[in-house]
């Protein structure tokens, strides 16, 4: 891998729920590509087409591009199941709508915002989960990905059925579909007591375009800036990325509830320093 194959990206609401503040931060830190999840305090899927178009215009005016829409798709419980997840951040209530209606809405939002990627989940955790439970939603999402010429990225999440790298690998290797990608989150796996090894990450990288980057401190009992916690992010990246041949986006998802802007700024700068030690040409 060459240094030019790595892109540092940012989920704007990790800085502020205000889109304009997130855009200003990205420009200050020299980040040209962003991900969107919350725009002016509201989830992307809660916005009208005109509101999405306005957001897209603001992104373009700032000279930035949108890589991925971090949707809450499949961060809910399917019919007939009872979730064990408890309180869930960014969960989604379908209400009376059919799942496919919401899938289409998400792809249309991504198209308006200029993104070619959507992040999704694997249902809130419940007893008796099997990968085949995801077959219908994954097939529906892949059909829409073909229609909209986009990719679907499944993130491992502690409150969802796919919480670790082994389950994520099982899903993407069972399909081996070019539009179905893994979105590994090292911190999420650690928080679920499923710490991945460098070999685990290396096996996922051929199916990966995006990695989420955040750190956690048991001592602080919360998420902290990159390199300030106990999760060995830099060693895992250093052991795997130099031997990987395809471009990868490192997306900062700080999750810091206290001083999010300052913590995200330290994360951006620490990640850049770490990348410089990887020995990439």
C-alpha positions as CSV (number, residue, x, y, z in Angstrom):
1,X,0.0,0.0,0.0
2,X,1.1,3.5,-0.8
3,X,0.4,6.5,1.5
4,X,-1.8,7.9,-1.2
5,X,-4.0,4.9,-0.9
6,X,-5.1,6.0,2.6
7,X,-7.8,8.6,3.1
8,X,-8.6,10.1,6.5
9,X,-12.3,10.8,6.8
10,X,-14.6,12.2,9.5
11,X,-18.2,11.6,10.6
12,X,-19.2,15.3,11.0
13,X,-21.5,14.9,13.9
14,X,-18.6,13.6,16.0
15,X,-17.6,17.3,16.1
16,X,-21.0,18.9,16.4
17,X,-24.6,18.2,15.4
18,X,-24.3,21.3,13.3
19,X,-23.3,20.5,9.7
20,X,-21.7,23.8,9.2
21,X,-19.5,23.4,12.2
22,X,-18.5,19.9,11.1
23,X,-17.7,21.2,7.6
24,X,-15.6,24.0,9.1
25,X,-13.7,21.6,11.3
26,X,-12.9,19.3,8.3
27,X,-11.6,22.2,6.3
28,X,-9.4,23.4,9.2
29,X,-7.9,19.9,9.6
30,X,-7.4,19.4,5.8
31,X,-9.9,16.6,5.6
32,X,-11.5,16.6,2.1
33,X,-13.9,13.7,2.5
34,X,-16.6,13.3,5.1
35,X,-19.3,10.9,6.2
36,X,-22.8,12.0,7.2
37,X,-25.1,10.6,9.9
38,X,-26.7,13.5,11.7
39,X,-27.3,16.9,9.9
40,X,-28.2,19.8,12.1
41,X,-29.3,17.5,14.9
42,X,-31.4,15.2,12.8
43,X,-30.7,11.8,11.3
44,X,-30.2,11.8,7.5
45,X,-33.2,9.6,7.1
46,X,-35.4,12.2,8.9
47,X,-34.6,14.9,6.3
48,X,-36.8,15.8,3.3
49,X,-35.4,15.8,-0.2
50,X,-35.1,19.6,-0.2
51,X,-33.3,19.5,3.1
52,X,-30.9,16.9,1.8
53,X,-30.3,19.0,-1.4
54,X,-29.5,22.0,0.8
55,X,-27.0,20.0,2.8
56,X,-25.4,18.7,-0.4
57,X,-25.0,22.3,-1.6
58,X,-23.4,23.3,1.7
59,X,-20.9,20.4,1.4
60,X,-20.0,21.3,-2.1
61,X,-19.6,25.0,-1.2
62,X,-17.1,24.0,1.5
63,X,-15.1,22.1,-1.2
64,X,-15.8,18.7,0.4
65,X,-17.2,15.4,-0.8
66,X,-19.4,12.8,1.0
67,X,-18.1,9.3,1.0
68,X,-20.6,7.3,3.1
69,X,-24.0,7.8,4.6
70,X,-23.9,6.2,8.1
71,X,-27.4,4.9,8.1
72,X,-29.2,3.1,10.9
73,X,-30.5,0.5,8.5
74,X,-31.0,-2.9,10.3
75,X,-30.4,-1.3,13.7
76,X,-33.7,-2.6,14.7
77,X,-35.3,-5.9,15.7
78,X,-37.0,-8.0,13.0
79,X,-40.6,-9.2,13.5
80,X,-41.0,-12.1,15.9
81,X,-37.7,-11.4,17.8
82,X,-37.0,-9.8,21.1
83,X,-33.8,-7.7,21.4
84,X,-31.4,-8.1,24.3
85,X,-29.6,-4.9,23.3
86,X,-31.1,-2.5,25.9
87,X,-30.6,1.2,25.3
88,X,-29.2,1.8,21.8
89,X,-27.6,4.9,20.3
90,X,-28.8,5.8,16.8
91,X,-31.4,3.0,16.8
92,X,-34.2,3.3,14.2
93,X,-37.9,2.8,14.6
94,X,-39.6,1.6,11.4
95,X,-43.0,2.6,12.6
96,X,-45.6,1.4,10.1
97,X,-43.2,1.5,7.1
98,X,-41.9,-1.6,5.4
99,X,-38.1,-2.1,5.6
100,X,-37.7,-1.9,1.8
101,X,-39.3,1.5,1.8
102,X,-36.7,2.8,4.3
103,X,-33.9,1.1,2.3
104,X,-35.0,3.0,-0.8
105,X,-35.1,6.2,1.1
106,X,-31.5,5.7,2.3
107,X,-30.2,5.1,-1.2
108,X,-32.0,8.1,-2.5
109,X,-30.6,10.2,0.3
110,X,-27.1,9.0,-0.5
111,X,-27.6,9.9,-4.2
112,X,-28.7,13.4,-3.3
113,X,-25.8,13.9,-1.0
114,X,-23.3,12.5,-3.6
115,X,-22.3,9.4,-1.6
116,X,-21.6,6.0,-3.1
117,X,-21.5,4.1,0.2
118,X,-24.1,3.2,2.9
119,X,-23.2,1.8,6.3
120,X,-25.7,-0.8,7.7
121,X,-26.0,-3.2,10.7
122,X,-27.1,-6.7,11.4
123,X,-30.3,-6.3,13.6
124,X,-30.2,-5.6,17.3
125,X,-28.9,-8.7,19.1
126,X,-31.4,-11.5,19.9
127,X,-31.2,-15.1,20.9
128,X,-30.9,-17.7,18.2
129,X,-29.5,-15.4,15.5
130,X,-28.2,-17.1,12.3
131,X,-26.5,-15.5,9.3
132,X,-29.4,-16.7,7.2
133,X,-31.7,-14.2,9.1
134,X,-29.9,-11.5,7.1
135,X,-30.4,-13.1,3.7
136,X,-33.6,-11.2,2.7
137,X,-32.4,-7.8,3.8
138,X,-29.0,-8.3,2.4
139,X,-30.4,-9.4,-1.0
140,X,-32.8,-6.4,-1.0
141,X,-30.0,-4.0,-0.2
142,X,-27.7,-5.5,-2.8
143,X,-30.4,-5.2,-5.5
144,X,-30.7,-1.5,-4.6
145,X,-26.9,-1.2,-4.6
146,X,-26.9,-2.5,-8.2
147,X,-29.7,-0.1,-9.1
148,X,-28.0,3.0,-7.6
149,X,-24.4,1.9,-8.3
150,X,-23.4,2.0,-4.7
151,X,-21.9,-0.3,-2.0
152,X,-23.3,-1.6,1.3
153,X,-20.9,-1.8,4.2
154,X,-21.8,-3.9,7.3
155,X,-20.3,-2.7,10.5
156,X,-19.7,-4.9,13.5
157,X,-21.5,-3.3,16.5
158,X,-21.6,-4.4,20.1
159,X,-25.5,-4.1,20.3
160,X,-26.0,-6.0,17.1
161,X,-25.8,-9.6,16.1
162,X,-22.5,-9.1,14.2
163,X,-20.4,-7.8,17.0
164,X,-16.9,-9.2,16.2
165,X,-14.7,-9.8,13.2
166,X,-15.4,-13.5,12.9
167,X,-19.1,-13.0,12.3
168,X,-18.3,-10.1,9.9
169,X,-15.9,-12.3,8.0
170,X,-18.5,-15.1,7.9
171,X,-21.1,-12.8,6.3
172,X,-19.0,-11.2,3.6
173,X,-17.3,-14.4,2.6
174,X,-20.6,-16.2,2.3
175,X,-21.6,-13.7,-0.4
176,X,-18.3,-12.5,-1.9
177,X,-20.4,-9.9,-3.7
178,X,-18.4,-6.8,-4.9
179,X,-21.1,-4.5,-3.5
180,X,-21.2,-6.1,0.0
181,X,-18.3,-4.9,2.1
182,X,-17.1,-5.3,5.7
183,X,-16.8,-2.2,7.8
184,X,-14.5,-3.3,10.7
185,X,-14.6,-1.3,13.9
186,X,-11.7,-2.5,16.1
187,X,-13.0,-0.6,19.2
188,X,-16.5,-2.1,18.8
189,X,-15.0,-5.6,18.8
190,X,-12.9,-4.9,21.9
191,X,-15.9,-3.5,23.7
192,X,-17.7,-6.8,23.1
193,X,-14.8,-8.7,24.5
194,X,-13.9,-10.0,21.0
195,X,-10.5,-8.3,20.5
196,X,-9.3,-9.0,16.9
197,X,-5.7,-10.0,16.1
198,X,-3.7,-8.6,13.2
199,X,-4.5,-11.8,11.4
200,X,-8.2,-11.3,11.9
201,X,-8.0,-7.8,10.4
202,X,-5.8,-9.0,7.6
203,X,-8.4,-11.6,6.5
204,X,-11.1,-8.9,6.4
205,X,-9.1,-6.2,4.5
206,X,-9.7,-7.8,1.1
207,X,-13.4,-7.2,1.7
208,X,-12.9,-3.8,3.3
209,X,-12.9,-0.2,1.9
210,X,-13.6,1.6,5.2
211,X,-12.3,1.2,8.8
212,X,-13.9,3.1,11.7
213,X,-11.4,4.6,14.1
214,X,-12.1,5.2,17.8
215,X,-10.4,4.5,21.1
216,X,-11.6,3.5,24.5
217,X,-10.2,3.9,28.0
218,X,-11.3,1.6,30.8
219,X,-9.7,4.0,33.3
220,X,-11.7,7.0,31.9
221,X,-14.8,4.7,31.4
222,X,-15.4,6.2,28.0
223,X,-14.2,6.9,24.5
224,X,-11.1,9.0,24.1
225,X,-8.9,10.3,21.3
226,X,-7.0,8.0,19.1
227,X,-4.0,6.6,21.0
228,X,-5.2,7.8,24.4
229,X,-7.0,4.6,25.3
230,X,-6.1,0.9,25.8
231,X,-7.1,-0.4,22.3
232,X,-4.0,-1.2,20.2
233,X,-5.2,0.6,17.1
234,X,-1.9,1.8,15.7
235,X,-0.1,-1.6,16.1
236,X,-3.0,-3.4,14.4
237,X,-3.0,-0.9,11.5
238,X,0.8,-0.9,11.2
239,X,0.8,-4.7,11.1
240,X,-1.8,-5.0,8.3
241,X,-2.1,-1.9,6.1
242,X,1.4,-1.9,4.6
243,X,0.8,-5.3,3.0
244,X,-2.7,-4.5,1.7
245,X,-3.0,-3.5,-1.9
246,X,-6.3,-1.6,-2.2
247,X,-7.2,1.9,-1.0
248,X,-8.7,2.2,2.5
249,X,-10.5,5.0,4.2
250,X,-9.9,5.6,7.9
251,X,-13.0,7.2,9.2
252,X,-12.8,8.9,12.6
253,X,-15.8,8.1,14.8
254,X,-14.7,9.6,18.1
255,X,-17.8,8.9,20.2
256,X,-16.5,11.3,22.8
257,X,-19.4,12.8,24.8
258,X,-17.2,15.3,26.6
259,X,-15.4,17.9,24.5
260,X,-16.1,16.1,21.2
261,X,-14.5,18.8,19.0
262,X,-11.2,18.9,21.0
263,X,-11.1,15.1,21.2
264,X,-11.8,14.6,17.5
265,X,-9.0,17.2,16.7
266,X,-6.5,15.2,18.8
267,X,-7.7,12.0,17.1
268,X,-7.1,13.4,13.6
269,X,-3.7,14.6,14.4
270,X,-2.6,11.5,16.3
271,X,-3.9,9.3,13.5
272,X,-1.9,11.3,10.9
273,X,1.2,10.9,13.1
274,X,0.6,7.2,13.4
275,X,0.2,6.8,9.6
276,X,3.6,8.4,9.1
277,X,5.2,5.6,11.1
278,X,3.7,2.8,9.0
279,X,6.5,3.0,6.4
280,X,4.2,3.6,3.4
281,X,5.8,4.8,0.2
